[in-house]
Amino acid sequence: MNILVAYDSYFGNTEKVAYKIGETLGENVPVHRVQDVSSDMLNGIDMLVLGSPTRAFKASDATNAFLKKLPKDQLKGVKVAAFDTRMDEVKVGNPVLKFMVGIFGYAAKPMAEKLVKNGGVLVGEPAGFIVLDSEGPLQEGELERAAEWAKSLLA
């Protein structure tokens, strides 16, 4: 299976998750920043996994630009999945943050919806991996959880 993992990352947390997912999906799965992914790189792929940090309750600007520039039906029939990195609003304990997340959510679900709108076939629920502070680190066990999620995409 020809798989591509594309991601954006500010502080390295989403990058770590993306590389763990790529490693889990196969020995030679390419992992690239969204800024480096060309339309040609998407030709002939069987699966695209897209990751972004959640910034202001949405995907990063670079991730949104990537999604916006996808040619119509570029992903027709391609298996797709999306993940984000995020802070856990329950652990943060800020009621305003919890309220805002309830309204706006996180990045992964809208990313997945855009991939599907472009013709992709969703193969897994959008996933979120927890960072302990705005700059990280990842919560203990998140890379293992990312590997399990990646395995589920192949099922």
Biotite code that builds the C-alpha atoms (Angstrom):
import biotite.structure as struc

atoms = struc.array([
    struc.Atom([0.000, 0.000, 0.000], chain_id="A", res_id=1, res_name="MET", atom_name="CA", element="C"),
    struc.Atom([1.320, 3.425, -0.990], chain_id="A", res_id=2, res_name="ASN", atom_name="CA", element="C"),
    struc.Atom([0.884, 5.655, 2.102], chain_id="A", res_id=3, res_name="ILE", atom_name="CA", element="C"),
    struc.Atom([1.854, 9.260, 2.803], chain_id="A", res_id=4, res_name="LEU", atom_name="CA", element="C"),
    struc.Atom([1.858, 10.980, 6.200], chain_id="A", res_id=5, res_name="VAL", atom_name="CA", element="C"),
    struc.Atom([1.726, 14.786, 6.053], chain_id="A", res_id=6, res_name="ALA", atom_name="CA", element="C"),
    struc.Atom([1.859, 17.070, 9.076], chain_id="A", res_id=7, res_name="TYR", atom_name="CA", element="C"),
    struc.Atom([2.544, 20.521, 10.425], chain_id="A", res_id=8, res_name="ASP", atom_name="CA", element="C"),
    struc.Atom([4.210, 21.141, 13.765], chain_id="A", res_id=9, res_name="SER", atom_name="CA", element="C"),
    struc.Atom([5.202, 24.157, 15.824], chain_id="A", res_id=10, res_name="TYR", atom_name="CA", element="C"),
    struc.Atom([7.079, 22.684, 18.769], chain_id="A", res_id=11, res_name="PHE", atom_name="CA", element="C"),
    struc.Atom([7.832, 19.162, 17.501], chain_id="A", res_id=12, res_name="GLY", atom_name="CA", element="C"),
    struc.Atom([4.988, 17.303, 19.215], chain_id="A", res_id=13, res_name="ASN", atom_name="CA", element="C"),
    struc.Atom([2.858, 16.742, 16.102], chain_id="A", res_id=14, res_name="THR", atom_name="CA", element="C"),
    struc.Atom([6.026, 15.835, 14.212], chain_id="A", res_id=15, res_name="GLU", atom_name="CA", element="C"),
    struc.Atom([6.847, 13.109, 16.766], chain_id="A", res_id=16, res_name="LYS", atom_name="CA", element="C"),
    struc.Atom([3.332, 11.689, 16.443], chain_id="A", res_id=17, res_name="VAL", atom_name="CA", element="C"),
    struc.Atom([3.501, 11.828, 12.621], chain_id="A", res_id=18, res_name="ALA", atom_name="CA", element="C"),
    struc.Atom([6.795, 9.930, 12.540], chain_id="A", res_id=19, res_name="TYR", atom_name="CA", element="C"),
    struc.Atom([5.470, 7.299, 14.969], chain_id="A", res_id=20, res_name="LYS", atom_name="CA", element="C"),
    struc.Atom([2.390, 6.843, 12.769], chain_id="A", res_id=21, res_name="ILE", atom_name="CA", element="C"),
    struc.Atom([4.544, 6.574, 9.635], chain_id="A", res_id=22, res_name="GLY", atom_name="CA", element="C"),
    struc.Atom([6.855, 4.058, 11.290], chain_id="A", res_id=23, res_name="GLU", atom_name="CA", element="C"),
    struc.Atom([3.860, 1.983, 12.392], chain_id="A", res_id=24, res_name="THR", atom_name="CA", element="C"),
    struc.Atom([2.200, 2.050, 8.969], chain_id="A", res_id=25, res_name="LEU", atom_name="CA", element="C"),
    struc.Atom([5.235, 0.635, 7.192], chain_id="A", res_id=26, res_name="GLY", atom_name="CA", element="C"),
    struc.Atom([8.973, 0.579, 6.838], chain_id="A", res_id=27, res_name="GLU", atom_name="CA", element="C"),
    struc.Atom([9.189, 3.011, 3.931], chain_id="A", res_id=28, res_name="ASN", atom_name="CA", element="C"),
    struc.Atom([6.212, 5.281, 4.565], chain_id="A", res_id=29, res_name="VAL", atom_name="CA", element="C"),
    struc.Atom([7.240, 8.851, 3.731], chain_id="A", res_id=30, res_name="PRO", atom_name="CA", element="C"),
    struc.Atom([6.507, 11.514, 6.350], chain_id="A", res_id=31, res_name="VAL", atom_name="CA", element="C"),
    struc.Atom([6.575, 15.137, 5.169], chain_id="A", res_id=32, res_name="HIS", atom_name="CA", element="C"),
    struc.Atom([5.628, 18.590, 6.395], chain_id="A", res_id=33, res_name="ARG", atom_name="CA", element="C"),
    struc.Atom([2.495, 19.786, 4.598], chain_id="A", res_id=34, res_name="VAL", atom_name="CA", element="C"),
    struc.Atom([4.483, 22.666, 3.089], chain_id="A", res_id=35, res_name="GLN", atom_name="CA", element="C"),
    struc.Atom([6.674, 20.119, 1.292], chain_id="A", res_id=36, res_name="ASP", atom_name="CA", element="C"),
    struc.Atom([3.854, 17.975, -0.130], chain_id="A", res_id=37, res_name="VAL", atom_name="CA", element="C"),
    struc.Atom([3.189, 18.619, -3.809], chain_id="A", res_id=38, res_name="SER", atom_name="CA", element="C"),
    struc.Atom([0.151, 17.569, -5.775], chain_id="A", res_id=39, res_name="SER", atom_name="CA", element="C"),
    struc.Atom([2.373, 15.113, -7.654], chain_id="A", res_id=40, res_name="ASP", atom_name="CA", element="C"),
    struc.Atom([3.269, 13.376, -4.384], chain_id="A", res_id=41, res_name="MET", atom_name="CA", element="C"),
    struc.Atom([-0.436, 12.643, -3.887], chain_id="A", res_id=42, res_name="LEU", atom_name="CA", element="C"),
    struc.Atom([-0.821, 10.958, -7.267], chain_id="A", res_id=43, res_name="ASN", atom_name="CA", element="C"),
    struc.Atom([-1.113, 7.200, -6.916], chain_id="A", res_id=44, res_name="GLY", atom_name="CA", element="C"),
    struc.Atom([-1.284, 7.054, -3.134], chain_id="A", res_id=45, res_name="ILE", atom_name="CA", element="C"),
    struc.Atom([-3.656, 4.633, -1.441], chain_id="A", res_id=46, res_name="ASP", atom_name="CA", element="C"),
    struc.Atom([-3.755, 6.401, 1.941], chain_id="A", res_id=47, res_name="MET", atom_name="CA", element="C"),
    struc.Atom([-3.112, 9.895, 3.287], chain_id="A", res_id=48, res_name="LEU", atom_name="CA", element="C"),
    struc.Atom([-2.771, 10.560, 6.998], chain_id="A", res_id=49, res_name="VAL", atom_name="CA", element="C"),
    struc.Atom([-2.838, 14.262, 7.873], chain_id="A", res_id=50, res_name="LEU", atom_name="CA", element="C"),
    struc.Atom([-1.795, 15.776, 11.203], chain_id="A", res_id=51, res_name="GLY", atom_name="CA", element="C"),
    struc.Atom([-1.792, 19.254, 12.692], chain_id="A", res_id=52, res_name="SER", atom_name="CA", element="C"),
    struc.Atom([-1.484, 20.948, 16.030], chain_id="A", res_id=53, res_name="PRO", atom_name="CA", element="C"),
    struc.Atom([-4.711, 22.504, 17.227], chain_id="A", res_id=54, res_name="THR", atom_name="CA", element="C"),
    struc.Atom([-4.269, 26.274, 17.192], chain_id="A", res_id=55, res_name="ARG", atom_name="CA", element="C"),
    struc.Atom([-7.159, 28.494, 18.298], chain_id="A", res_id=56, res_name="ALA", atom_name="CA", element="C"),
    struc.Atom([-9.509, 25.478, 18.013], chain_id="A", res_id=57, res_name="PHE", atom_name="CA", element="C"),
    struc.Atom([-8.545, 24.730, 14.393], chain_id="A", res_id=58, res_name="LYS", atom_name="CA", element="C"),
    struc.Atom([-5.752, 23.312, 12.272], chain_id="A", res_id=59, res_name="ALA", atom_name="CA", element="C"),
    struc.Atom([-2.595, 25.330, 11.695], chain_id="A", res_id=60, res_name="SER", atom_name="CA", element="C"),
    struc.Atom([-2.467, 27.881, 8.889], chain_id="A", res_id=61, res_name="ASP", atom_name="CA", element="C"),
    struc.Atom([-0.100, 25.643, 6.897], chain_id="A", res_id=62, res_name="ALA", atom_name="CA", element="C"),
    struc.Atom([-2.458, 22.664, 7.235], chain_id="A", res_id=63, res_name="THR", atom_name="CA", element="C"),
    struc.Atom([-5.461, 24.738, 6.191], chain_id="A", res_id=64, res_name="ASN", atom_name="CA", element="C"),
    struc.Atom([-3.500, 26.086, 3.198], chain_id="A", res_id=65, res_name="ALA", atom_name="CA", element="C"),
    struc.Atom([-2.625, 22.509, 2.202], chain_id="A", res_id=66, res_name="PHE", atom_name="CA", element="C"),
    struc.Atom([-6.275, 21.465, 2.397], chain_id="A", res_id=67, res_name="LEU", atom_name="CA", element="C"),
    struc.Atom([-7.404, 24.541, 0.470], chain_id="A", res_id=68, res_name="LYS", atom_name="CA", element="C"),
    struc.Atom([-4.953, 23.998, -2.391], chain_id="A", res_id=69, res_name="LYS", atom_name="CA", element="C"),
    struc.Atom([-5.895, 20.346, -2.966], chain_id="A", res_id=70, res_name="LEU", atom_name="CA", element="C"),
    struc.Atom([-7.280, 20.047, -6.478], chain_id="A", res_id=71, res_name="PRO", atom_name="CA", element="C"),
    struc.Atom([-10.933, 18.974, -6.592], chain_id="A", res_id=72, res_name="LYS", atom_name="CA", element="C"),
    struc.Atom([-11.235, 15.189, -6.292], chain_id="A", res_id=73, res_name="ASP", atom_name="CA", element="C"),
    struc.Atom([-7.439, 14.819, -5.863], chain_id="A", res_id=74, res_name="GLN", atom_name="CA", element="C"),
    struc.Atom([-8.183, 12.239, -3.160], chain_id="A", res_id=75, res_name="LEU", atom_name="CA", element="C"),
    struc.Atom([-11.003, 10.413, -4.934], chain_id="A", res_id=76, res_name="LYS", atom_name="CA", element="C"),
    struc.Atom([-11.025, 6.868, -3.542], chain_id="A", res_id=77, res_name="GLY", atom_name="CA", element="C"),
    struc.Atom([-7.942, 7.448, -1.358], chain_id="A", res_id=78, res_name="VAL", atom_name="CA", element="C"),
    struc.Atom([-8.162, 6.212, 2.224], chain_id="A", res_id=79, res_name="LYS", atom_name="CA", element="C"),
    struc.Atom([-7.780, 9.195, 4.566], chain_id="A", res_id=80, res_name="VAL", atom_name="CA", element="C"),
    struc.Atom([-7.342, 9.834, 8.278], chain_id="A", res_id=81, res_name="ALA", atom_name="CA", element="C"),
    struc.Atom([-6.632, 12.911, 10.387], chain_id="A", res_id=82, res_name="ALA", atom_name="CA", element="C"),
    struc.Atom([-5.090, 13.566, 13.780], chain_id="A", res_id=83, res_name="PHE", atom_name="CA", element="C"),
    struc.Atom([-4.186, 16.542, 15.901], chain_id="A", res_id=84, res_name="ASP", atom_name="CA", element="C"),
    struc.Atom([-2.233, 17.380, 18.984], chain_id="A", res_id=85, res_name="THR", atom_name="CA", element="C"),
    struc.Atom([-4.090, 19.264, 21.689], chain_id="A", res_id=86, res_name="ARG", atom_name="CA", element="C"),
    struc.Atom([-4.219, 20.189, 25.320], chain_id="A", res_id=87, res_name="MET", atom_name="CA", element="C"),
    struc.Atom([-6.701, 18.287, 27.477], chain_id="A", res_id=88, res_name="ASP", atom_name="CA", element="C"),
    struc.Atom([-9.266, 20.895, 28.545], chain_id="A", res_id=89, res_name="GLU", atom_name="CA", element="C"),
    struc.Atom([-10.328, 18.723, 31.503], chain_id="A", res_id=90, res_name="VAL", atom_name="CA", element="C"),
    struc.Atom([-6.771, 18.528, 32.872], chain_id="A", res_id=91, res_name="LYS", atom_name="CA", element="C"),
    struc.Atom([-6.230, 22.244, 32.294], chain_id="A", res_id=92, res_name="VAL", atom_name="CA", element="C"),
    struc.Atom([-9.281, 22.846, 34.462], chain_id="A", res_id=93, res_name="GLY", atom_name="CA", element="C"),
    struc.Atom([-10.248, 26.125, 32.837], chain_id="A", res_id=94, res_name="ASN", atom_name="CA", element="C"),
    struc.Atom([-14.058, 26.318, 32.450], chain_id="A", res_id=95, res_name="PRO", atom_name="CA", element="C"),
    struc.Atom([-13.773, 28.922, 29.680], chain_id="A", res_id=96, res_name="VAL", atom_name="CA", element="C"),
    struc.Atom([-11.463, 26.645, 27.688], chain_id="A", res_id=97, res_name="LEU", atom_name="CA", element="C"),
    struc.Atom([-13.828, 23.719, 28.233], chain_id="A", res_id=98, res_name="LYS", atom_name="CA", element="C"),
    struc.Atom([-16.755, 25.840, 27.024], chain_id="A", res_id=99, res_name="PHE", atom_name="CA", element="C"),
    struc.Atom([-14.844, 27.002, 23.925], chain_id="A", res_id=100, res_name="MET", atom_name="CA", element="C"),
    struc.Atom([-13.776, 23.449, 23.048], chain_id="A", res_id=101, res_name="VAL", atom_name="CA", element="C"),
    struc.Atom([-17.426, 22.436, 23.360], chain_id="A", res_id=102, res_name="GLY", atom_name="CA", element="C"),
    struc.Atom([-18.332, 25.032, 20.735], chain_id="A", res_id=103, res_name="ILE", atom_name="CA", element="C"),
    struc.Atom([-15.361, 24.921, 18.362], chain_id="A", res_id=104, res_name="PHE", atom_name="CA", element="C"),
    struc.Atom([-13.761, 21.521, 19.010], chain_id="A", res_id=105, res_name="GLY", atom_name="CA", element="C"),
    struc.Atom([-10.297, 20.511, 17.886], chain_id="A", res_id=106, res_name="TYR", atom_name="CA", element="C"),
    struc.Atom([-8.533, 20.346, 14.511], chain_id="A", res_id=107, res_name="ALA", atom_name="CA", element="C"),
    struc.Atom([-8.787, 16.652, 13.551], chain_id="A", res_id=108, res_name="ALA", atom_name="CA", element="C"),
    struc.Atom([-12.518, 16.380, 12.825], chain_id="A", res_id=109, res_name="LYS", atom_name="CA", element="C"),
    struc.Atom([-12.761, 19.373, 10.429], chain_id="A", res_id=110, res_name="PRO", atom_name="CA", element="C"),
    struc.Atom([-9.558, 18.189, 8.728], chain_id="A", res_id=111, res_name="MET", atom_name="CA", element="C"),
    struc.Atom([-11.082, 14.749, 8.174], chain_id="A", res_id=112, res_name="ALA", atom_name="CA", element="C"),
    struc.Atom([-14.271, 16.326, 6.842], chain_id="A", res_id=113, res_name="GLU", atom_name="CA", element="C"),
    struc.Atom([-12.259, 18.359, 4.310], chain_id="A", res_id=114, res_name="LYS", atom_name="CA", element="C"),
    struc.Atom([-10.348, 15.269, 3.187], chain_id="A", res_id=115, res_name="LEU", atom_name="CA", element="C"),
    struc.Atom([-13.640, 13.422, 2.655], chain_id="A", res_id=116, res_name="VAL", atom_name="CA", element="C"),
    struc.Atom([-15.125, 16.417, 0.833], chain_id="A", res_id=117, res_name="LYS", atom_name="CA", element="C"),
    struc.Atom([-12.168, 16.131, -1.550], chain_id="A", res_id=118, res_name="ASN", atom_name="CA", element="C"),
    struc.Atom([-13.096, 12.514, -2.340], chain_id="A", res_id=119, res_name="GLY", atom_name="CA", element="C"),
    struc.Atom([-11.221, 10.686, 0.402], chain_id="A", res_id=120, res_name="GLY", atom_name="CA", element="C"),
    struc.Atom([-12.641, 7.637, 2.178], chain_id="A", res_id=121, res_name="VAL", atom_name="CA", element="C"),
    struc.Atom([-12.353, 7.979, 5.958], chain_id="A", res_id=122, res_name="LEU", atom_name="CA", element="C"),
    struc.Atom([-10.751, 4.848, 7.449], chain_id="A", res_id=123, res_name="VAL", atom_name="CA", element="C"),
    struc.Atom([-10.596, 5.851, 11.105], chain_id="A", res_id=124, res_name="GLY", atom_name="CA", element="C"),
    struc.Atom([-12.095, 8.231, 13.578], chain_id="A", res_id=125, res_name="GLU", atom_name="CA", element="C"),
    struc.Atom([-10.171, 11.518, 13.815], chain_id="A", res_id=126, res_name="PRO", atom_name="CA", element="C"),
    struc.Atom([-7.740, 11.256, 16.721], chain_id="A", res_id=127, res_name="ALA", atom_name="CA", element="C"),
    struc.Atom([-6.256, 13.703, 19.189], chain_id="A", res_id=128, res_name="GLY", atom_name="CA", element="C"),
    struc.Atom([-2.998, 13.266, 21.069], chain_id="A", res_id=129, res_name="PHE", atom_name="CA", element="C"),
    struc.Atom([-2.427, 15.193, 24.281], chain_id="A", res_id=130, res_name="ILE", atom_name="CA", element="C"),
    struc.Atom([0.351, 17.677, 24.961], chain_id="A", res_id=131, res_name="VAL", atom_name="CA", element="C"),
    struc.Atom([0.858, 18.750, 28.559], chain_id="A", res_id=132, res_name="LEU", atom_name="CA", element="C"),
    struc.Atom([1.436, 22.438, 27.831], chain_id="A", res_id=133, res_name="ASP", atom_name="CA", element="C"),
    struc.Atom([1.187, 24.679, 24.781], chain_id="A", res_id=134, res_name="SER", atom_name="CA", element="C"),
    struc.Atom([4.747, 23.714, 23.802], chain_id="A", res_id=135, res_name="GLU", atom_name="CA", element="C"),
    struc.Atom([4.593, 20.140, 25.075], chain_id="A", res_id=136, res_name="GLY", atom_name="CA", element="C"),
    struc.Atom([5.832, 17.645, 25.924], chain_id="A", res_id=137, res_name="PRO", atom_name="CA", element="C"),
    struc.Atom([3.479, 14.919, 24.814], chain_id="A", res_id=138, res_name="LEU", atom_name="CA", element="C"),
    struc.Atom([1.617, 13.215, 27.630], chain_id="A", res_id=139, res_name="GLN", atom_name="CA", element="C"),
    struc.Atom([3.212, 9.901, 28.590], chain_id="A", res_id=140, res_name="GLU", atom_name="CA", element="C"),
    struc.Atom([1.889, 7.051, 26.465], chain_id="A", res_id=141, res_name="GLY", atom_name="CA", element="C"),
    struc.Atom([0.693, 9.196, 23.553], chain_id="A", res_id=142, res_name="GLU", atom_name="CA", element="C"),
    struc.Atom([3.221, 7.826, 21.059], chain_id="A", res_id=143, res_name="LEU", atom_name="CA", element="C"),
    struc.Atom([2.111, 4.313, 21.940], chain_id="A", res_id=144, res_name="GLU", atom_name="CA", element="C"),
    struc.Atom([-1.506, 5.390, 21.517], chain_id="A", res_id=145, res_name="ARG", atom_name="CA", element="C"),
    struc.Atom([-0.593, 6.910, 18.131], chain_id="A", res_id=146, res_name="ALA", atom_name="CA", element="C"),
    struc.Atom([0.913, 3.588, 17.051], chain_id="A", res_id=147, res_name="ALA", atom_name="CA", element="C"),
    struc.Atom([-2.266, 1.749, 18.062], chain_id="A", res_id=148, res_name="GLU", atom_name="CA", element="C"),
    struc.Atom([-4.384, 4.262, 16.160], chain_id="A", res_id=149, res_name="TRP", atom_name="CA", element="C"),
    struc.Atom([-2.176, 3.833, 13.085], chain_id="A", res_id=150, res_name="ALA", atom_name="CA", element="C"),
    struc.Atom([-2.565, 0.042, 13.258], chain_id="A", res_id=151, res_name="LYS", atom_name="CA", element="C"),
    struc.Atom([-6.347, 0.477, 13.339], chain_id="A", res_id=152, res_name="SER", atom_name="CA", element="C"),
    struc.Atom([-6.173, 2.404, 10.040], chain_id="A", res_id=153, res_name="LEU", atom_name="CA", element="C"),
    struc.Atom([-4.807, -0.694, 8.328], chain_id="A", res_id=154, res_name="LEU", atom_name="CA", element="C"),
    struc.Atom([-7.578, -2.978, 9.620], chain_id="A", res_id=155, res_name="ALA", atom_name="CA", element="C"),
])
